[in-house]
Amino acid sequence: MAQFSEVVRIEAAIKNKNVKELEWSLWYCRMRQAVPSARPADVRYWSGVEEKVSAVLAPPVAVKVYPVKKKREGRGLGMGPVGEEDGG
């Protein structure tokens, strides 16, 4: 079974990560979901394709890692060295 040219165009946009084509793909997916005669299966299919396109268009933001200061030993509440002279 041959695929529709729009589906081939969307798959090529995802593969090549072409921003302009991905934006068109988002529009097309949303338009196909908004058609009054769309069947529930069609809406599910096009919403899945929309999620794929959105994931490629806006990749997840990397979590920022802040530098951590090294803590000096023997500092803090009651964390000092315990010696035999203290009766410890």
C-alpha positions in Angstrom: 0.0 0.0 0.0 1.4 3.4 -1.0 1.7 6.1 1.6 0.2 9.5 1.1 2.6 12.2 0.1 1.9 14.2 3.2 2.9 11.3 5.4 6.1 10.8 3.4 6.8 14.6 3.7 6.4 14.5 7.5 8.6 11.4 7.9 11.3 13.2 5.8 11.0 16.3 7.9 11.5 14.2 11.1 14.5 12.4 9.5 16.2 15.5 8.2 15.2 17.8 11.2 14.2 20.6 8.8 12.6 23.3 11.0 10.4 24.8 8.3 9.1 21.4 7.3 8.6 20.4 10.9 6.5 23.5 11.5 4.4 22.7 8.5 4.1 19.1 9.8 2.8 20.4 13.1 0.2 22.5 11.4 -0.9 19.6 9.2 -1.2 17.2 12.1 -3.4 19.7 14.0 -5.5 20.4 11.0 -6.1 16.7 10.4 -7.2 16.4 14.1 -9.6 19.4 13.8 -11.5 18.1 10.8 -15.1 17.5 11.9 -15.3 14.2 10.0 -12.1 12.8 11.6 -12.6 9.3 13.1 -11.3 8.6 16.6 -8.6 6.4 15.1 -7.4 9.2 12.8 -7.3 11.6 15.7 -5.2 9.2 17.7 -2.9 8.6 14.8 -2.3 12.3 14.0 -1.9 13.2 17.7 0.9 10.6 17.9 2.5 12.0 14.8 2.2 15.5 16.3 4.0 14.3 19.5 6.9 12.9 17.3 7.2 16.1 15.4 7.1 18.2 18.6 9.8 16.0 20.2 12.1 16.6 17.2 11.2 20.3 16.9 11.8 21.1 20.6 14.3 18.7 22.0 14.3 18.3 25.8 16.1 20.9 27.7 19.2 19.7 29.5 19.1 19.8 33.2 21.4 22.5 34.6 23.9 21.2 37.0 25.2 23.7 39.5 28.7 23.4 41.0 28.9 22.2 44.5 31.3 23.5 47.1 33.4 20.9 48.8 32.7 20.7 52.5 35.6 20.9 54.9 36.0 18.0 57.4 35.3 18.6 61.0 32.7 21.4 60.5 29.1 21.4 61.5 27.1 20.7 64.6 28.7 18.1 66.7 30.8 16.6 63.9 34.2 17.4 65.4 36.8 14.8 66.0 36.1 12.5 68.9 39.2 11.8 71.0 39.9 9.5 74.0 40.6 12.5 76.2 36.9 13.5 75.9 35.8 10.2 77.4 34.2 9.3 74.2 
